[in-house]
Amino acid sequence: MKKKSGNYLTFFTPEEKEKISQTIKKVEQSTSGEIVVLVADSSNNYDESAILGLIGVSMFLGIIIEHLIAIYSKFYSQWDGDNISFGSYLGDFLLQSLNETSLWRFLIFTVISFIILYLIMMIYPTLKLRLVSKSKVEKRLKEQAILAFYQNELYKTCHKTGVLIFISILERQVFILGDSGINQKIAEGFWYGLAEELTSGIRVGRAGESICRVIEKCGQELKKYFPLLDDDKNELSNEVIIK
């Protein structure tokens, strides 16, 4: 069954969380790698960039609305259809009306447009992302993944074999980060490919299935370079972390 991604607290059902935990446990029985799944509400609130974008859009709408009103009021107050053709009148009229717009009306319409758009954006926060550059979203995603990596102490594993699967709900994006021991053996491109696979699964509403599949692929790769050691122990929780 497809499920839309939404609130981070209910992103995975209890059944999915349990399945993810059991998948991690099973995978770690054959590798010294430690896999952690973390779900965050967002990587950033993007308020500053969104507000700047809204100001630009609101000013544009203010100009359009003001010109339309100026055109409408002047057109119907001056046109005498019996004495002049519509086509010739309209051309002269448009040029004149552009010079008779009101600055105050423009400012009022801009403010009204901004308030309406801002309220809509608060109701539908994903609209913020349309006002933020892709590079900035990716930068914030990576920064939050690195921060989460250290906050949850993945760097403290004995052999530096921690792997974080960071899922950011607002952006519907994934970043996979390995510790220094992992990065010496496994190329960054491998993690990027798994992140893309999981991102695609999230966007079609199959987050639970996709994360388990990605964990299994992650385990297969870890097993090649970091097989289970005799003295290995589970150093990090297998439970899904909700932030």
C-alpha positions as CSV (number, residue, x, y, z in Angstrom):
1,M,0.0,0.0,0.0
2,K,1.3,3.4,-0.9
3,K,1.7,6.0,1.9
4,K,2.3,9.7,1.5
5,S,5.2,11.1,3.4
6,G,4.0,13.6,6.0
7,N,4.7,14.3,9.7
8,Y,8.0,12.9,10.8
9,L,6.5,11.4,13.9
10,T,4.2,9.2,11.8
11,F,6.4,8.8,8.8
12,F,6.9,5.1,9.5
13,T,4.1,3.0,11.0
14,P,4.9,1.0,14.1
15,E,5.0,-2.1,12.0
16,E,7.5,-0.5,9.6
17,K,9.7,0.7,12.4
18,E,9.8,-2.8,13.8
19,K,10.7,-4.3,10.4
20,I,13.4,-1.7,9.9
21,S,14.9,-2.5,13.3
22,Q,14.8,-6.3,12.6
23,T,16.4,-5.7,9.2
24,I,19.3,-3.8,10.8
25,K,19.7,-6.5,13.4
26,K,19.8,-9.2,10.7
27,V,22.3,-7.3,8.5
28,E,24.6,-6.6,11.4
29,Q,24.9,-10.3,12.2
30,S,27.3,-10.6,9.3
31,T,29.3,-7.3,9.5
32,S,31.0,-5.1,12.0
33,G,29.3,-2.1,10.5
34,E,26.8,-0.2,12.5
35,I,23.7,1.1,10.7
36,V,21.5,3.9,12.1
37,V,18.3,5.3,10.5
38,L,17.3,8.8,11.5
39,V,14.2,10.6,10.5
40,A,14.1,14.4,10.8
41,D,11.2,16.8,10.2
42,S,13.4,19.0,8.0
43,S,17.0,20.0,7.4
44,N,16.2,23.7,7.8
45,N,13.2,26.0,8.1
46,Y,14.3,28.0,5.0
47,D,12.4,31.0,6.3
48,E,14.9,33.6,5.2
49,S,15.2,32.4,1.6
50,A,11.4,31.8,1.4
51,I,10.6,35.3,2.7
52,L,13.0,36.9,0.2
53,G,11.3,34.9,-2.6
54,L,7.9,35.8,-1.4
55,I,8.8,39.5,-1.4
56,G,9.8,39.2,-5.1
57,V,6.7,37.3,-6.0
58,S,4.4,39.7,-4.1
59,M,6.0,42.8,-5.8
60,F,5.4,41.2,-9.2
61,L,1.8,40.4,-8.3
62,G,1.4,44.0,-7.0
63,I,2.6,45.4,-10.3
64,I,0.3,43.2,-12.3
65,I,-2.8,43.9,-10.1
66,E,-2.2,47.6,-10.1
67,H,-1.8,47.8,-13.8
68,L,-4.9,45.7,-14.4
69,I,-6.9,48.0,-12.2
70,A,-5.5,51.1,-13.8
71,I,-6.3,49.7,-17.2
72,Y,-9.8,48.7,-16.3
73,S,-10.8,52.0,-14.6
74,K,-9.3,54.2,-17.3
75,F,-10.6,52.1,-20.2
76,Y,-14.3,52.2,-19.1
77,S,-14.2,55.8,-18.1
78,Q,-12.8,57.1,-21.5
79,W,-13.8,54.7,-24.3
80,D,-16.6,55.9,-26.6
81,G,-17.3,53.0,-28.9
82,D,-19.3,55.2,-31.3
83,N,-16.5,57.6,-32.1
84,I,-13.4,55.5,-32.2
85,S,-12.4,52.0,-33.1
86,F,-11.6,49.6,-30.3
87,G,-8.2,48.7,-31.7
88,S,-6.8,52.2,-32.2
89,Y,-8.2,53.3,-28.8
90,L,-6.7,50.3,-26.9
91,G,-3.2,50.9,-28.2
92,D,-3.1,54.6,-27.1
93,F,-4.9,53.8,-23.9
94,L,-2.4,51.1,-22.7
95,L,0.5,53.5,-23.1
96,Q,-1.3,56.2,-21.1
97,S,-2.5,53.9,-18.3
98,L,1.0,52.7,-17.6
99,N,1.9,56.3,-16.6
100,E,-1.1,56.7,-14.3
101,T,-0.5,53.8,-11.9
102,S,-0.5,54.5,-8.2
103,L,2.5,53.8,-6.0
104,W,0.3,53.5,-2.9
105,R,-2.1,51.0,-4.6
106,F,1.0,49.0,-5.7
107,L,2.3,48.9,-2.1
108,I,-1.1,47.9,-0.7
109,F,-1.5,45.1,-3.2
110,T,2.1,43.9,-2.6
111,V,1.5,43.7,1.1
112,I,-1.8,41.9,0.7
113,S,-0.2,39.5,-1.7
114,F,2.6,38.8,0.7
115,I,0.3,38.1,3.6
116,I,-1.9,35.7,1.6
117,L,1.1,33.9,0.1
118,Y,2.8,33.7,3.5
119,L,-0.3,32.1,5.1
120,I,-0.5,29.6,2.3
121,M,3.1,28.8,2.8
122,M,2.6,28.2,6.5
123,I,-0.2,25.7,5.7
124,Y,1.8,24.0,3.0
125,P,5.5,24.3,4.1
126,T,6.7,22.3,1.1
127,L,6.0,25.4,-1.0
128,K,9.0,27.0,0.6
129,L,11.3,24.7,-1.4
130,R,10.0,26.3,-4.6
131,L,11.6,29.5,-3.4
132,V,14.9,28.0,-2.4
133,S,17.7,26.9,-4.8
134,K,18.4,23.2,-5.1
135,S,22.1,23.7,-4.1
136,K,21.0,25.4,-0.9
137,V,18.6,22.5,0.0
138,E,21.4,20.0,-0.7
139,K,23.8,21.9,1.4
140,R,21.5,22.1,4.4
141,L,20.7,18.4,4.0
142,K,24.4,17.5,4.2
143,E,25.0,19.8,7.1
144,Q,22.2,18.3,9.1
145,A,23.3,14.8,8.3
146,I,26.8,15.5,9.6
147,L,25.4,17.2,12.7
148,A,23.1,14.2,13.4
149,F,26.1,11.9,12.9
150,Y,28.0,13.5,15.7
151,Q,25.0,14.2,18.0
152,N,24.1,10.5,17.9
153,E,27.7,9.5,18.5
154,L,28.2,7.3,15.4
155,Y,31.8,8.4,15.4
156,K,32.4,6.4,18.6
157,T,32.3,2.9,17.1
158,C,35.4,0.9,17.8
159,H,36.4,0.4,14.2
160,K,34.9,3.7,12.8
161,T,32.3,1.7,11.0
162,G,29.1,3.7,11.7
163,V,26.7,4.4,8.8
164,L,23.9,7.0,9.1
165,I,20.9,6.9,6.8
166,F,19.5,10.4,7.3
167,I,15.9,11.0,6.0
168,S,14.6,14.6,5.9
169,I,10.8,14.7,5.5
170,L,10.2,18.3,4.3
171,E,12.7,17.9,1.4
172,R,11.9,14.3,0.9
173,Q,15.5,13.6,0.5
174,V,18.1,11.3,1.9
175,F,21.8,11.6,2.8
176,I,23.9,8.5,3.7
177,L,27.1,9.2,5.7
178,G,29.8,6.7,6.6
179,D,32.5,7.1,9.3
180,S,36.2,7.4,8.4
181,G,36.8,3.7,8.5
182,I,33.9,3.1,6.0
183,N,35.1,5.9,3.7
184,Q,38.5,4.3,3.3
185,K,37.0,1.2,1.7
186,I,33.6,2.3,0.1
187,A,33.4,5.1,-2.4
188,E,31.0,8.0,-1.8
189,G,29.2,7.2,-5.1
190,F,27.9,4.0,-3.6
191,W,26.1,5.8,-0.8
192,Y,24.8,8.4,-3.3
193,G,23.2,5.7,-5.4
194,L,21.5,4.1,-2.3
195,A,20.3,7.6,-1.2
196,E,18.8,8.2,-4.7
197,E,17.0,4.8,-4.5
198,L,15.5,5.5,-1.1
199,T,14.6,9.1,-2.1
200,S,12.7,7.7,-5.1
201,G,10.9,5.2,-2.9
202,I,9.8,7.9,-0.5
203,R,8.5,10.1,-3.2
204,V,6.2,7.3,-4.5
205,G,5.0,6.5,-1.0
206,R,7.0,3.3,-0.4
207,A,9.4,4.5,2.3
208,G,9.1,1.4,4.5
209,E,9.9,-1.1,1.7
210,S,12.6,1.1,0.2
211,I,14.5,1.7,3.5
212,C,14.6,-2.1,4.2
213,R,15.9,-2.8,0.8
214,V,18.6,-0.1,1.1
215,I,19.7,-1.4,4.5
216,E,20.1,-4.9,3.0
217,K,22.2,-3.5,0.1
218,C,24.2,-1.5,2.6
219,G,24.8,-4.6,4.7
220,Q,26.0,-6.6,1.6
221,E,28.6,-3.9,0.8
222,L,29.7,-3.6,4.4
223,K,30.1,-7.4,4.7
224,K,32.7,-7.3,1.8
225,Y,35.1,-5.0,3.7
226,F,34.0,-5.2,7.3
227,P,33.0,-8.8,8.1
228,L,31.8,-9.7,11.6
229,L,34.6,-9.9,14.2
230,D,34.9,-12.4,17.0
231,D,34.6,-9.7,19.6
232,D,32.0,-7.7,17.8
233,K,29.1,-6.2,19.8
234,N,26.2,-4.0,18.9
235,E,27.4,-0.5,19.7
236,L,24.5,1.5,18.3
237,S,20.7,1.1,18.7
238,N,18.8,-0.6,15.9
239,E,15.7,1.5,16.6
240,V,14.6,4.2,14.2
241,I,15.6,7.6,15.6
242,I,13.0,10.3,15.3
243,K,14.2,13.9,15.6
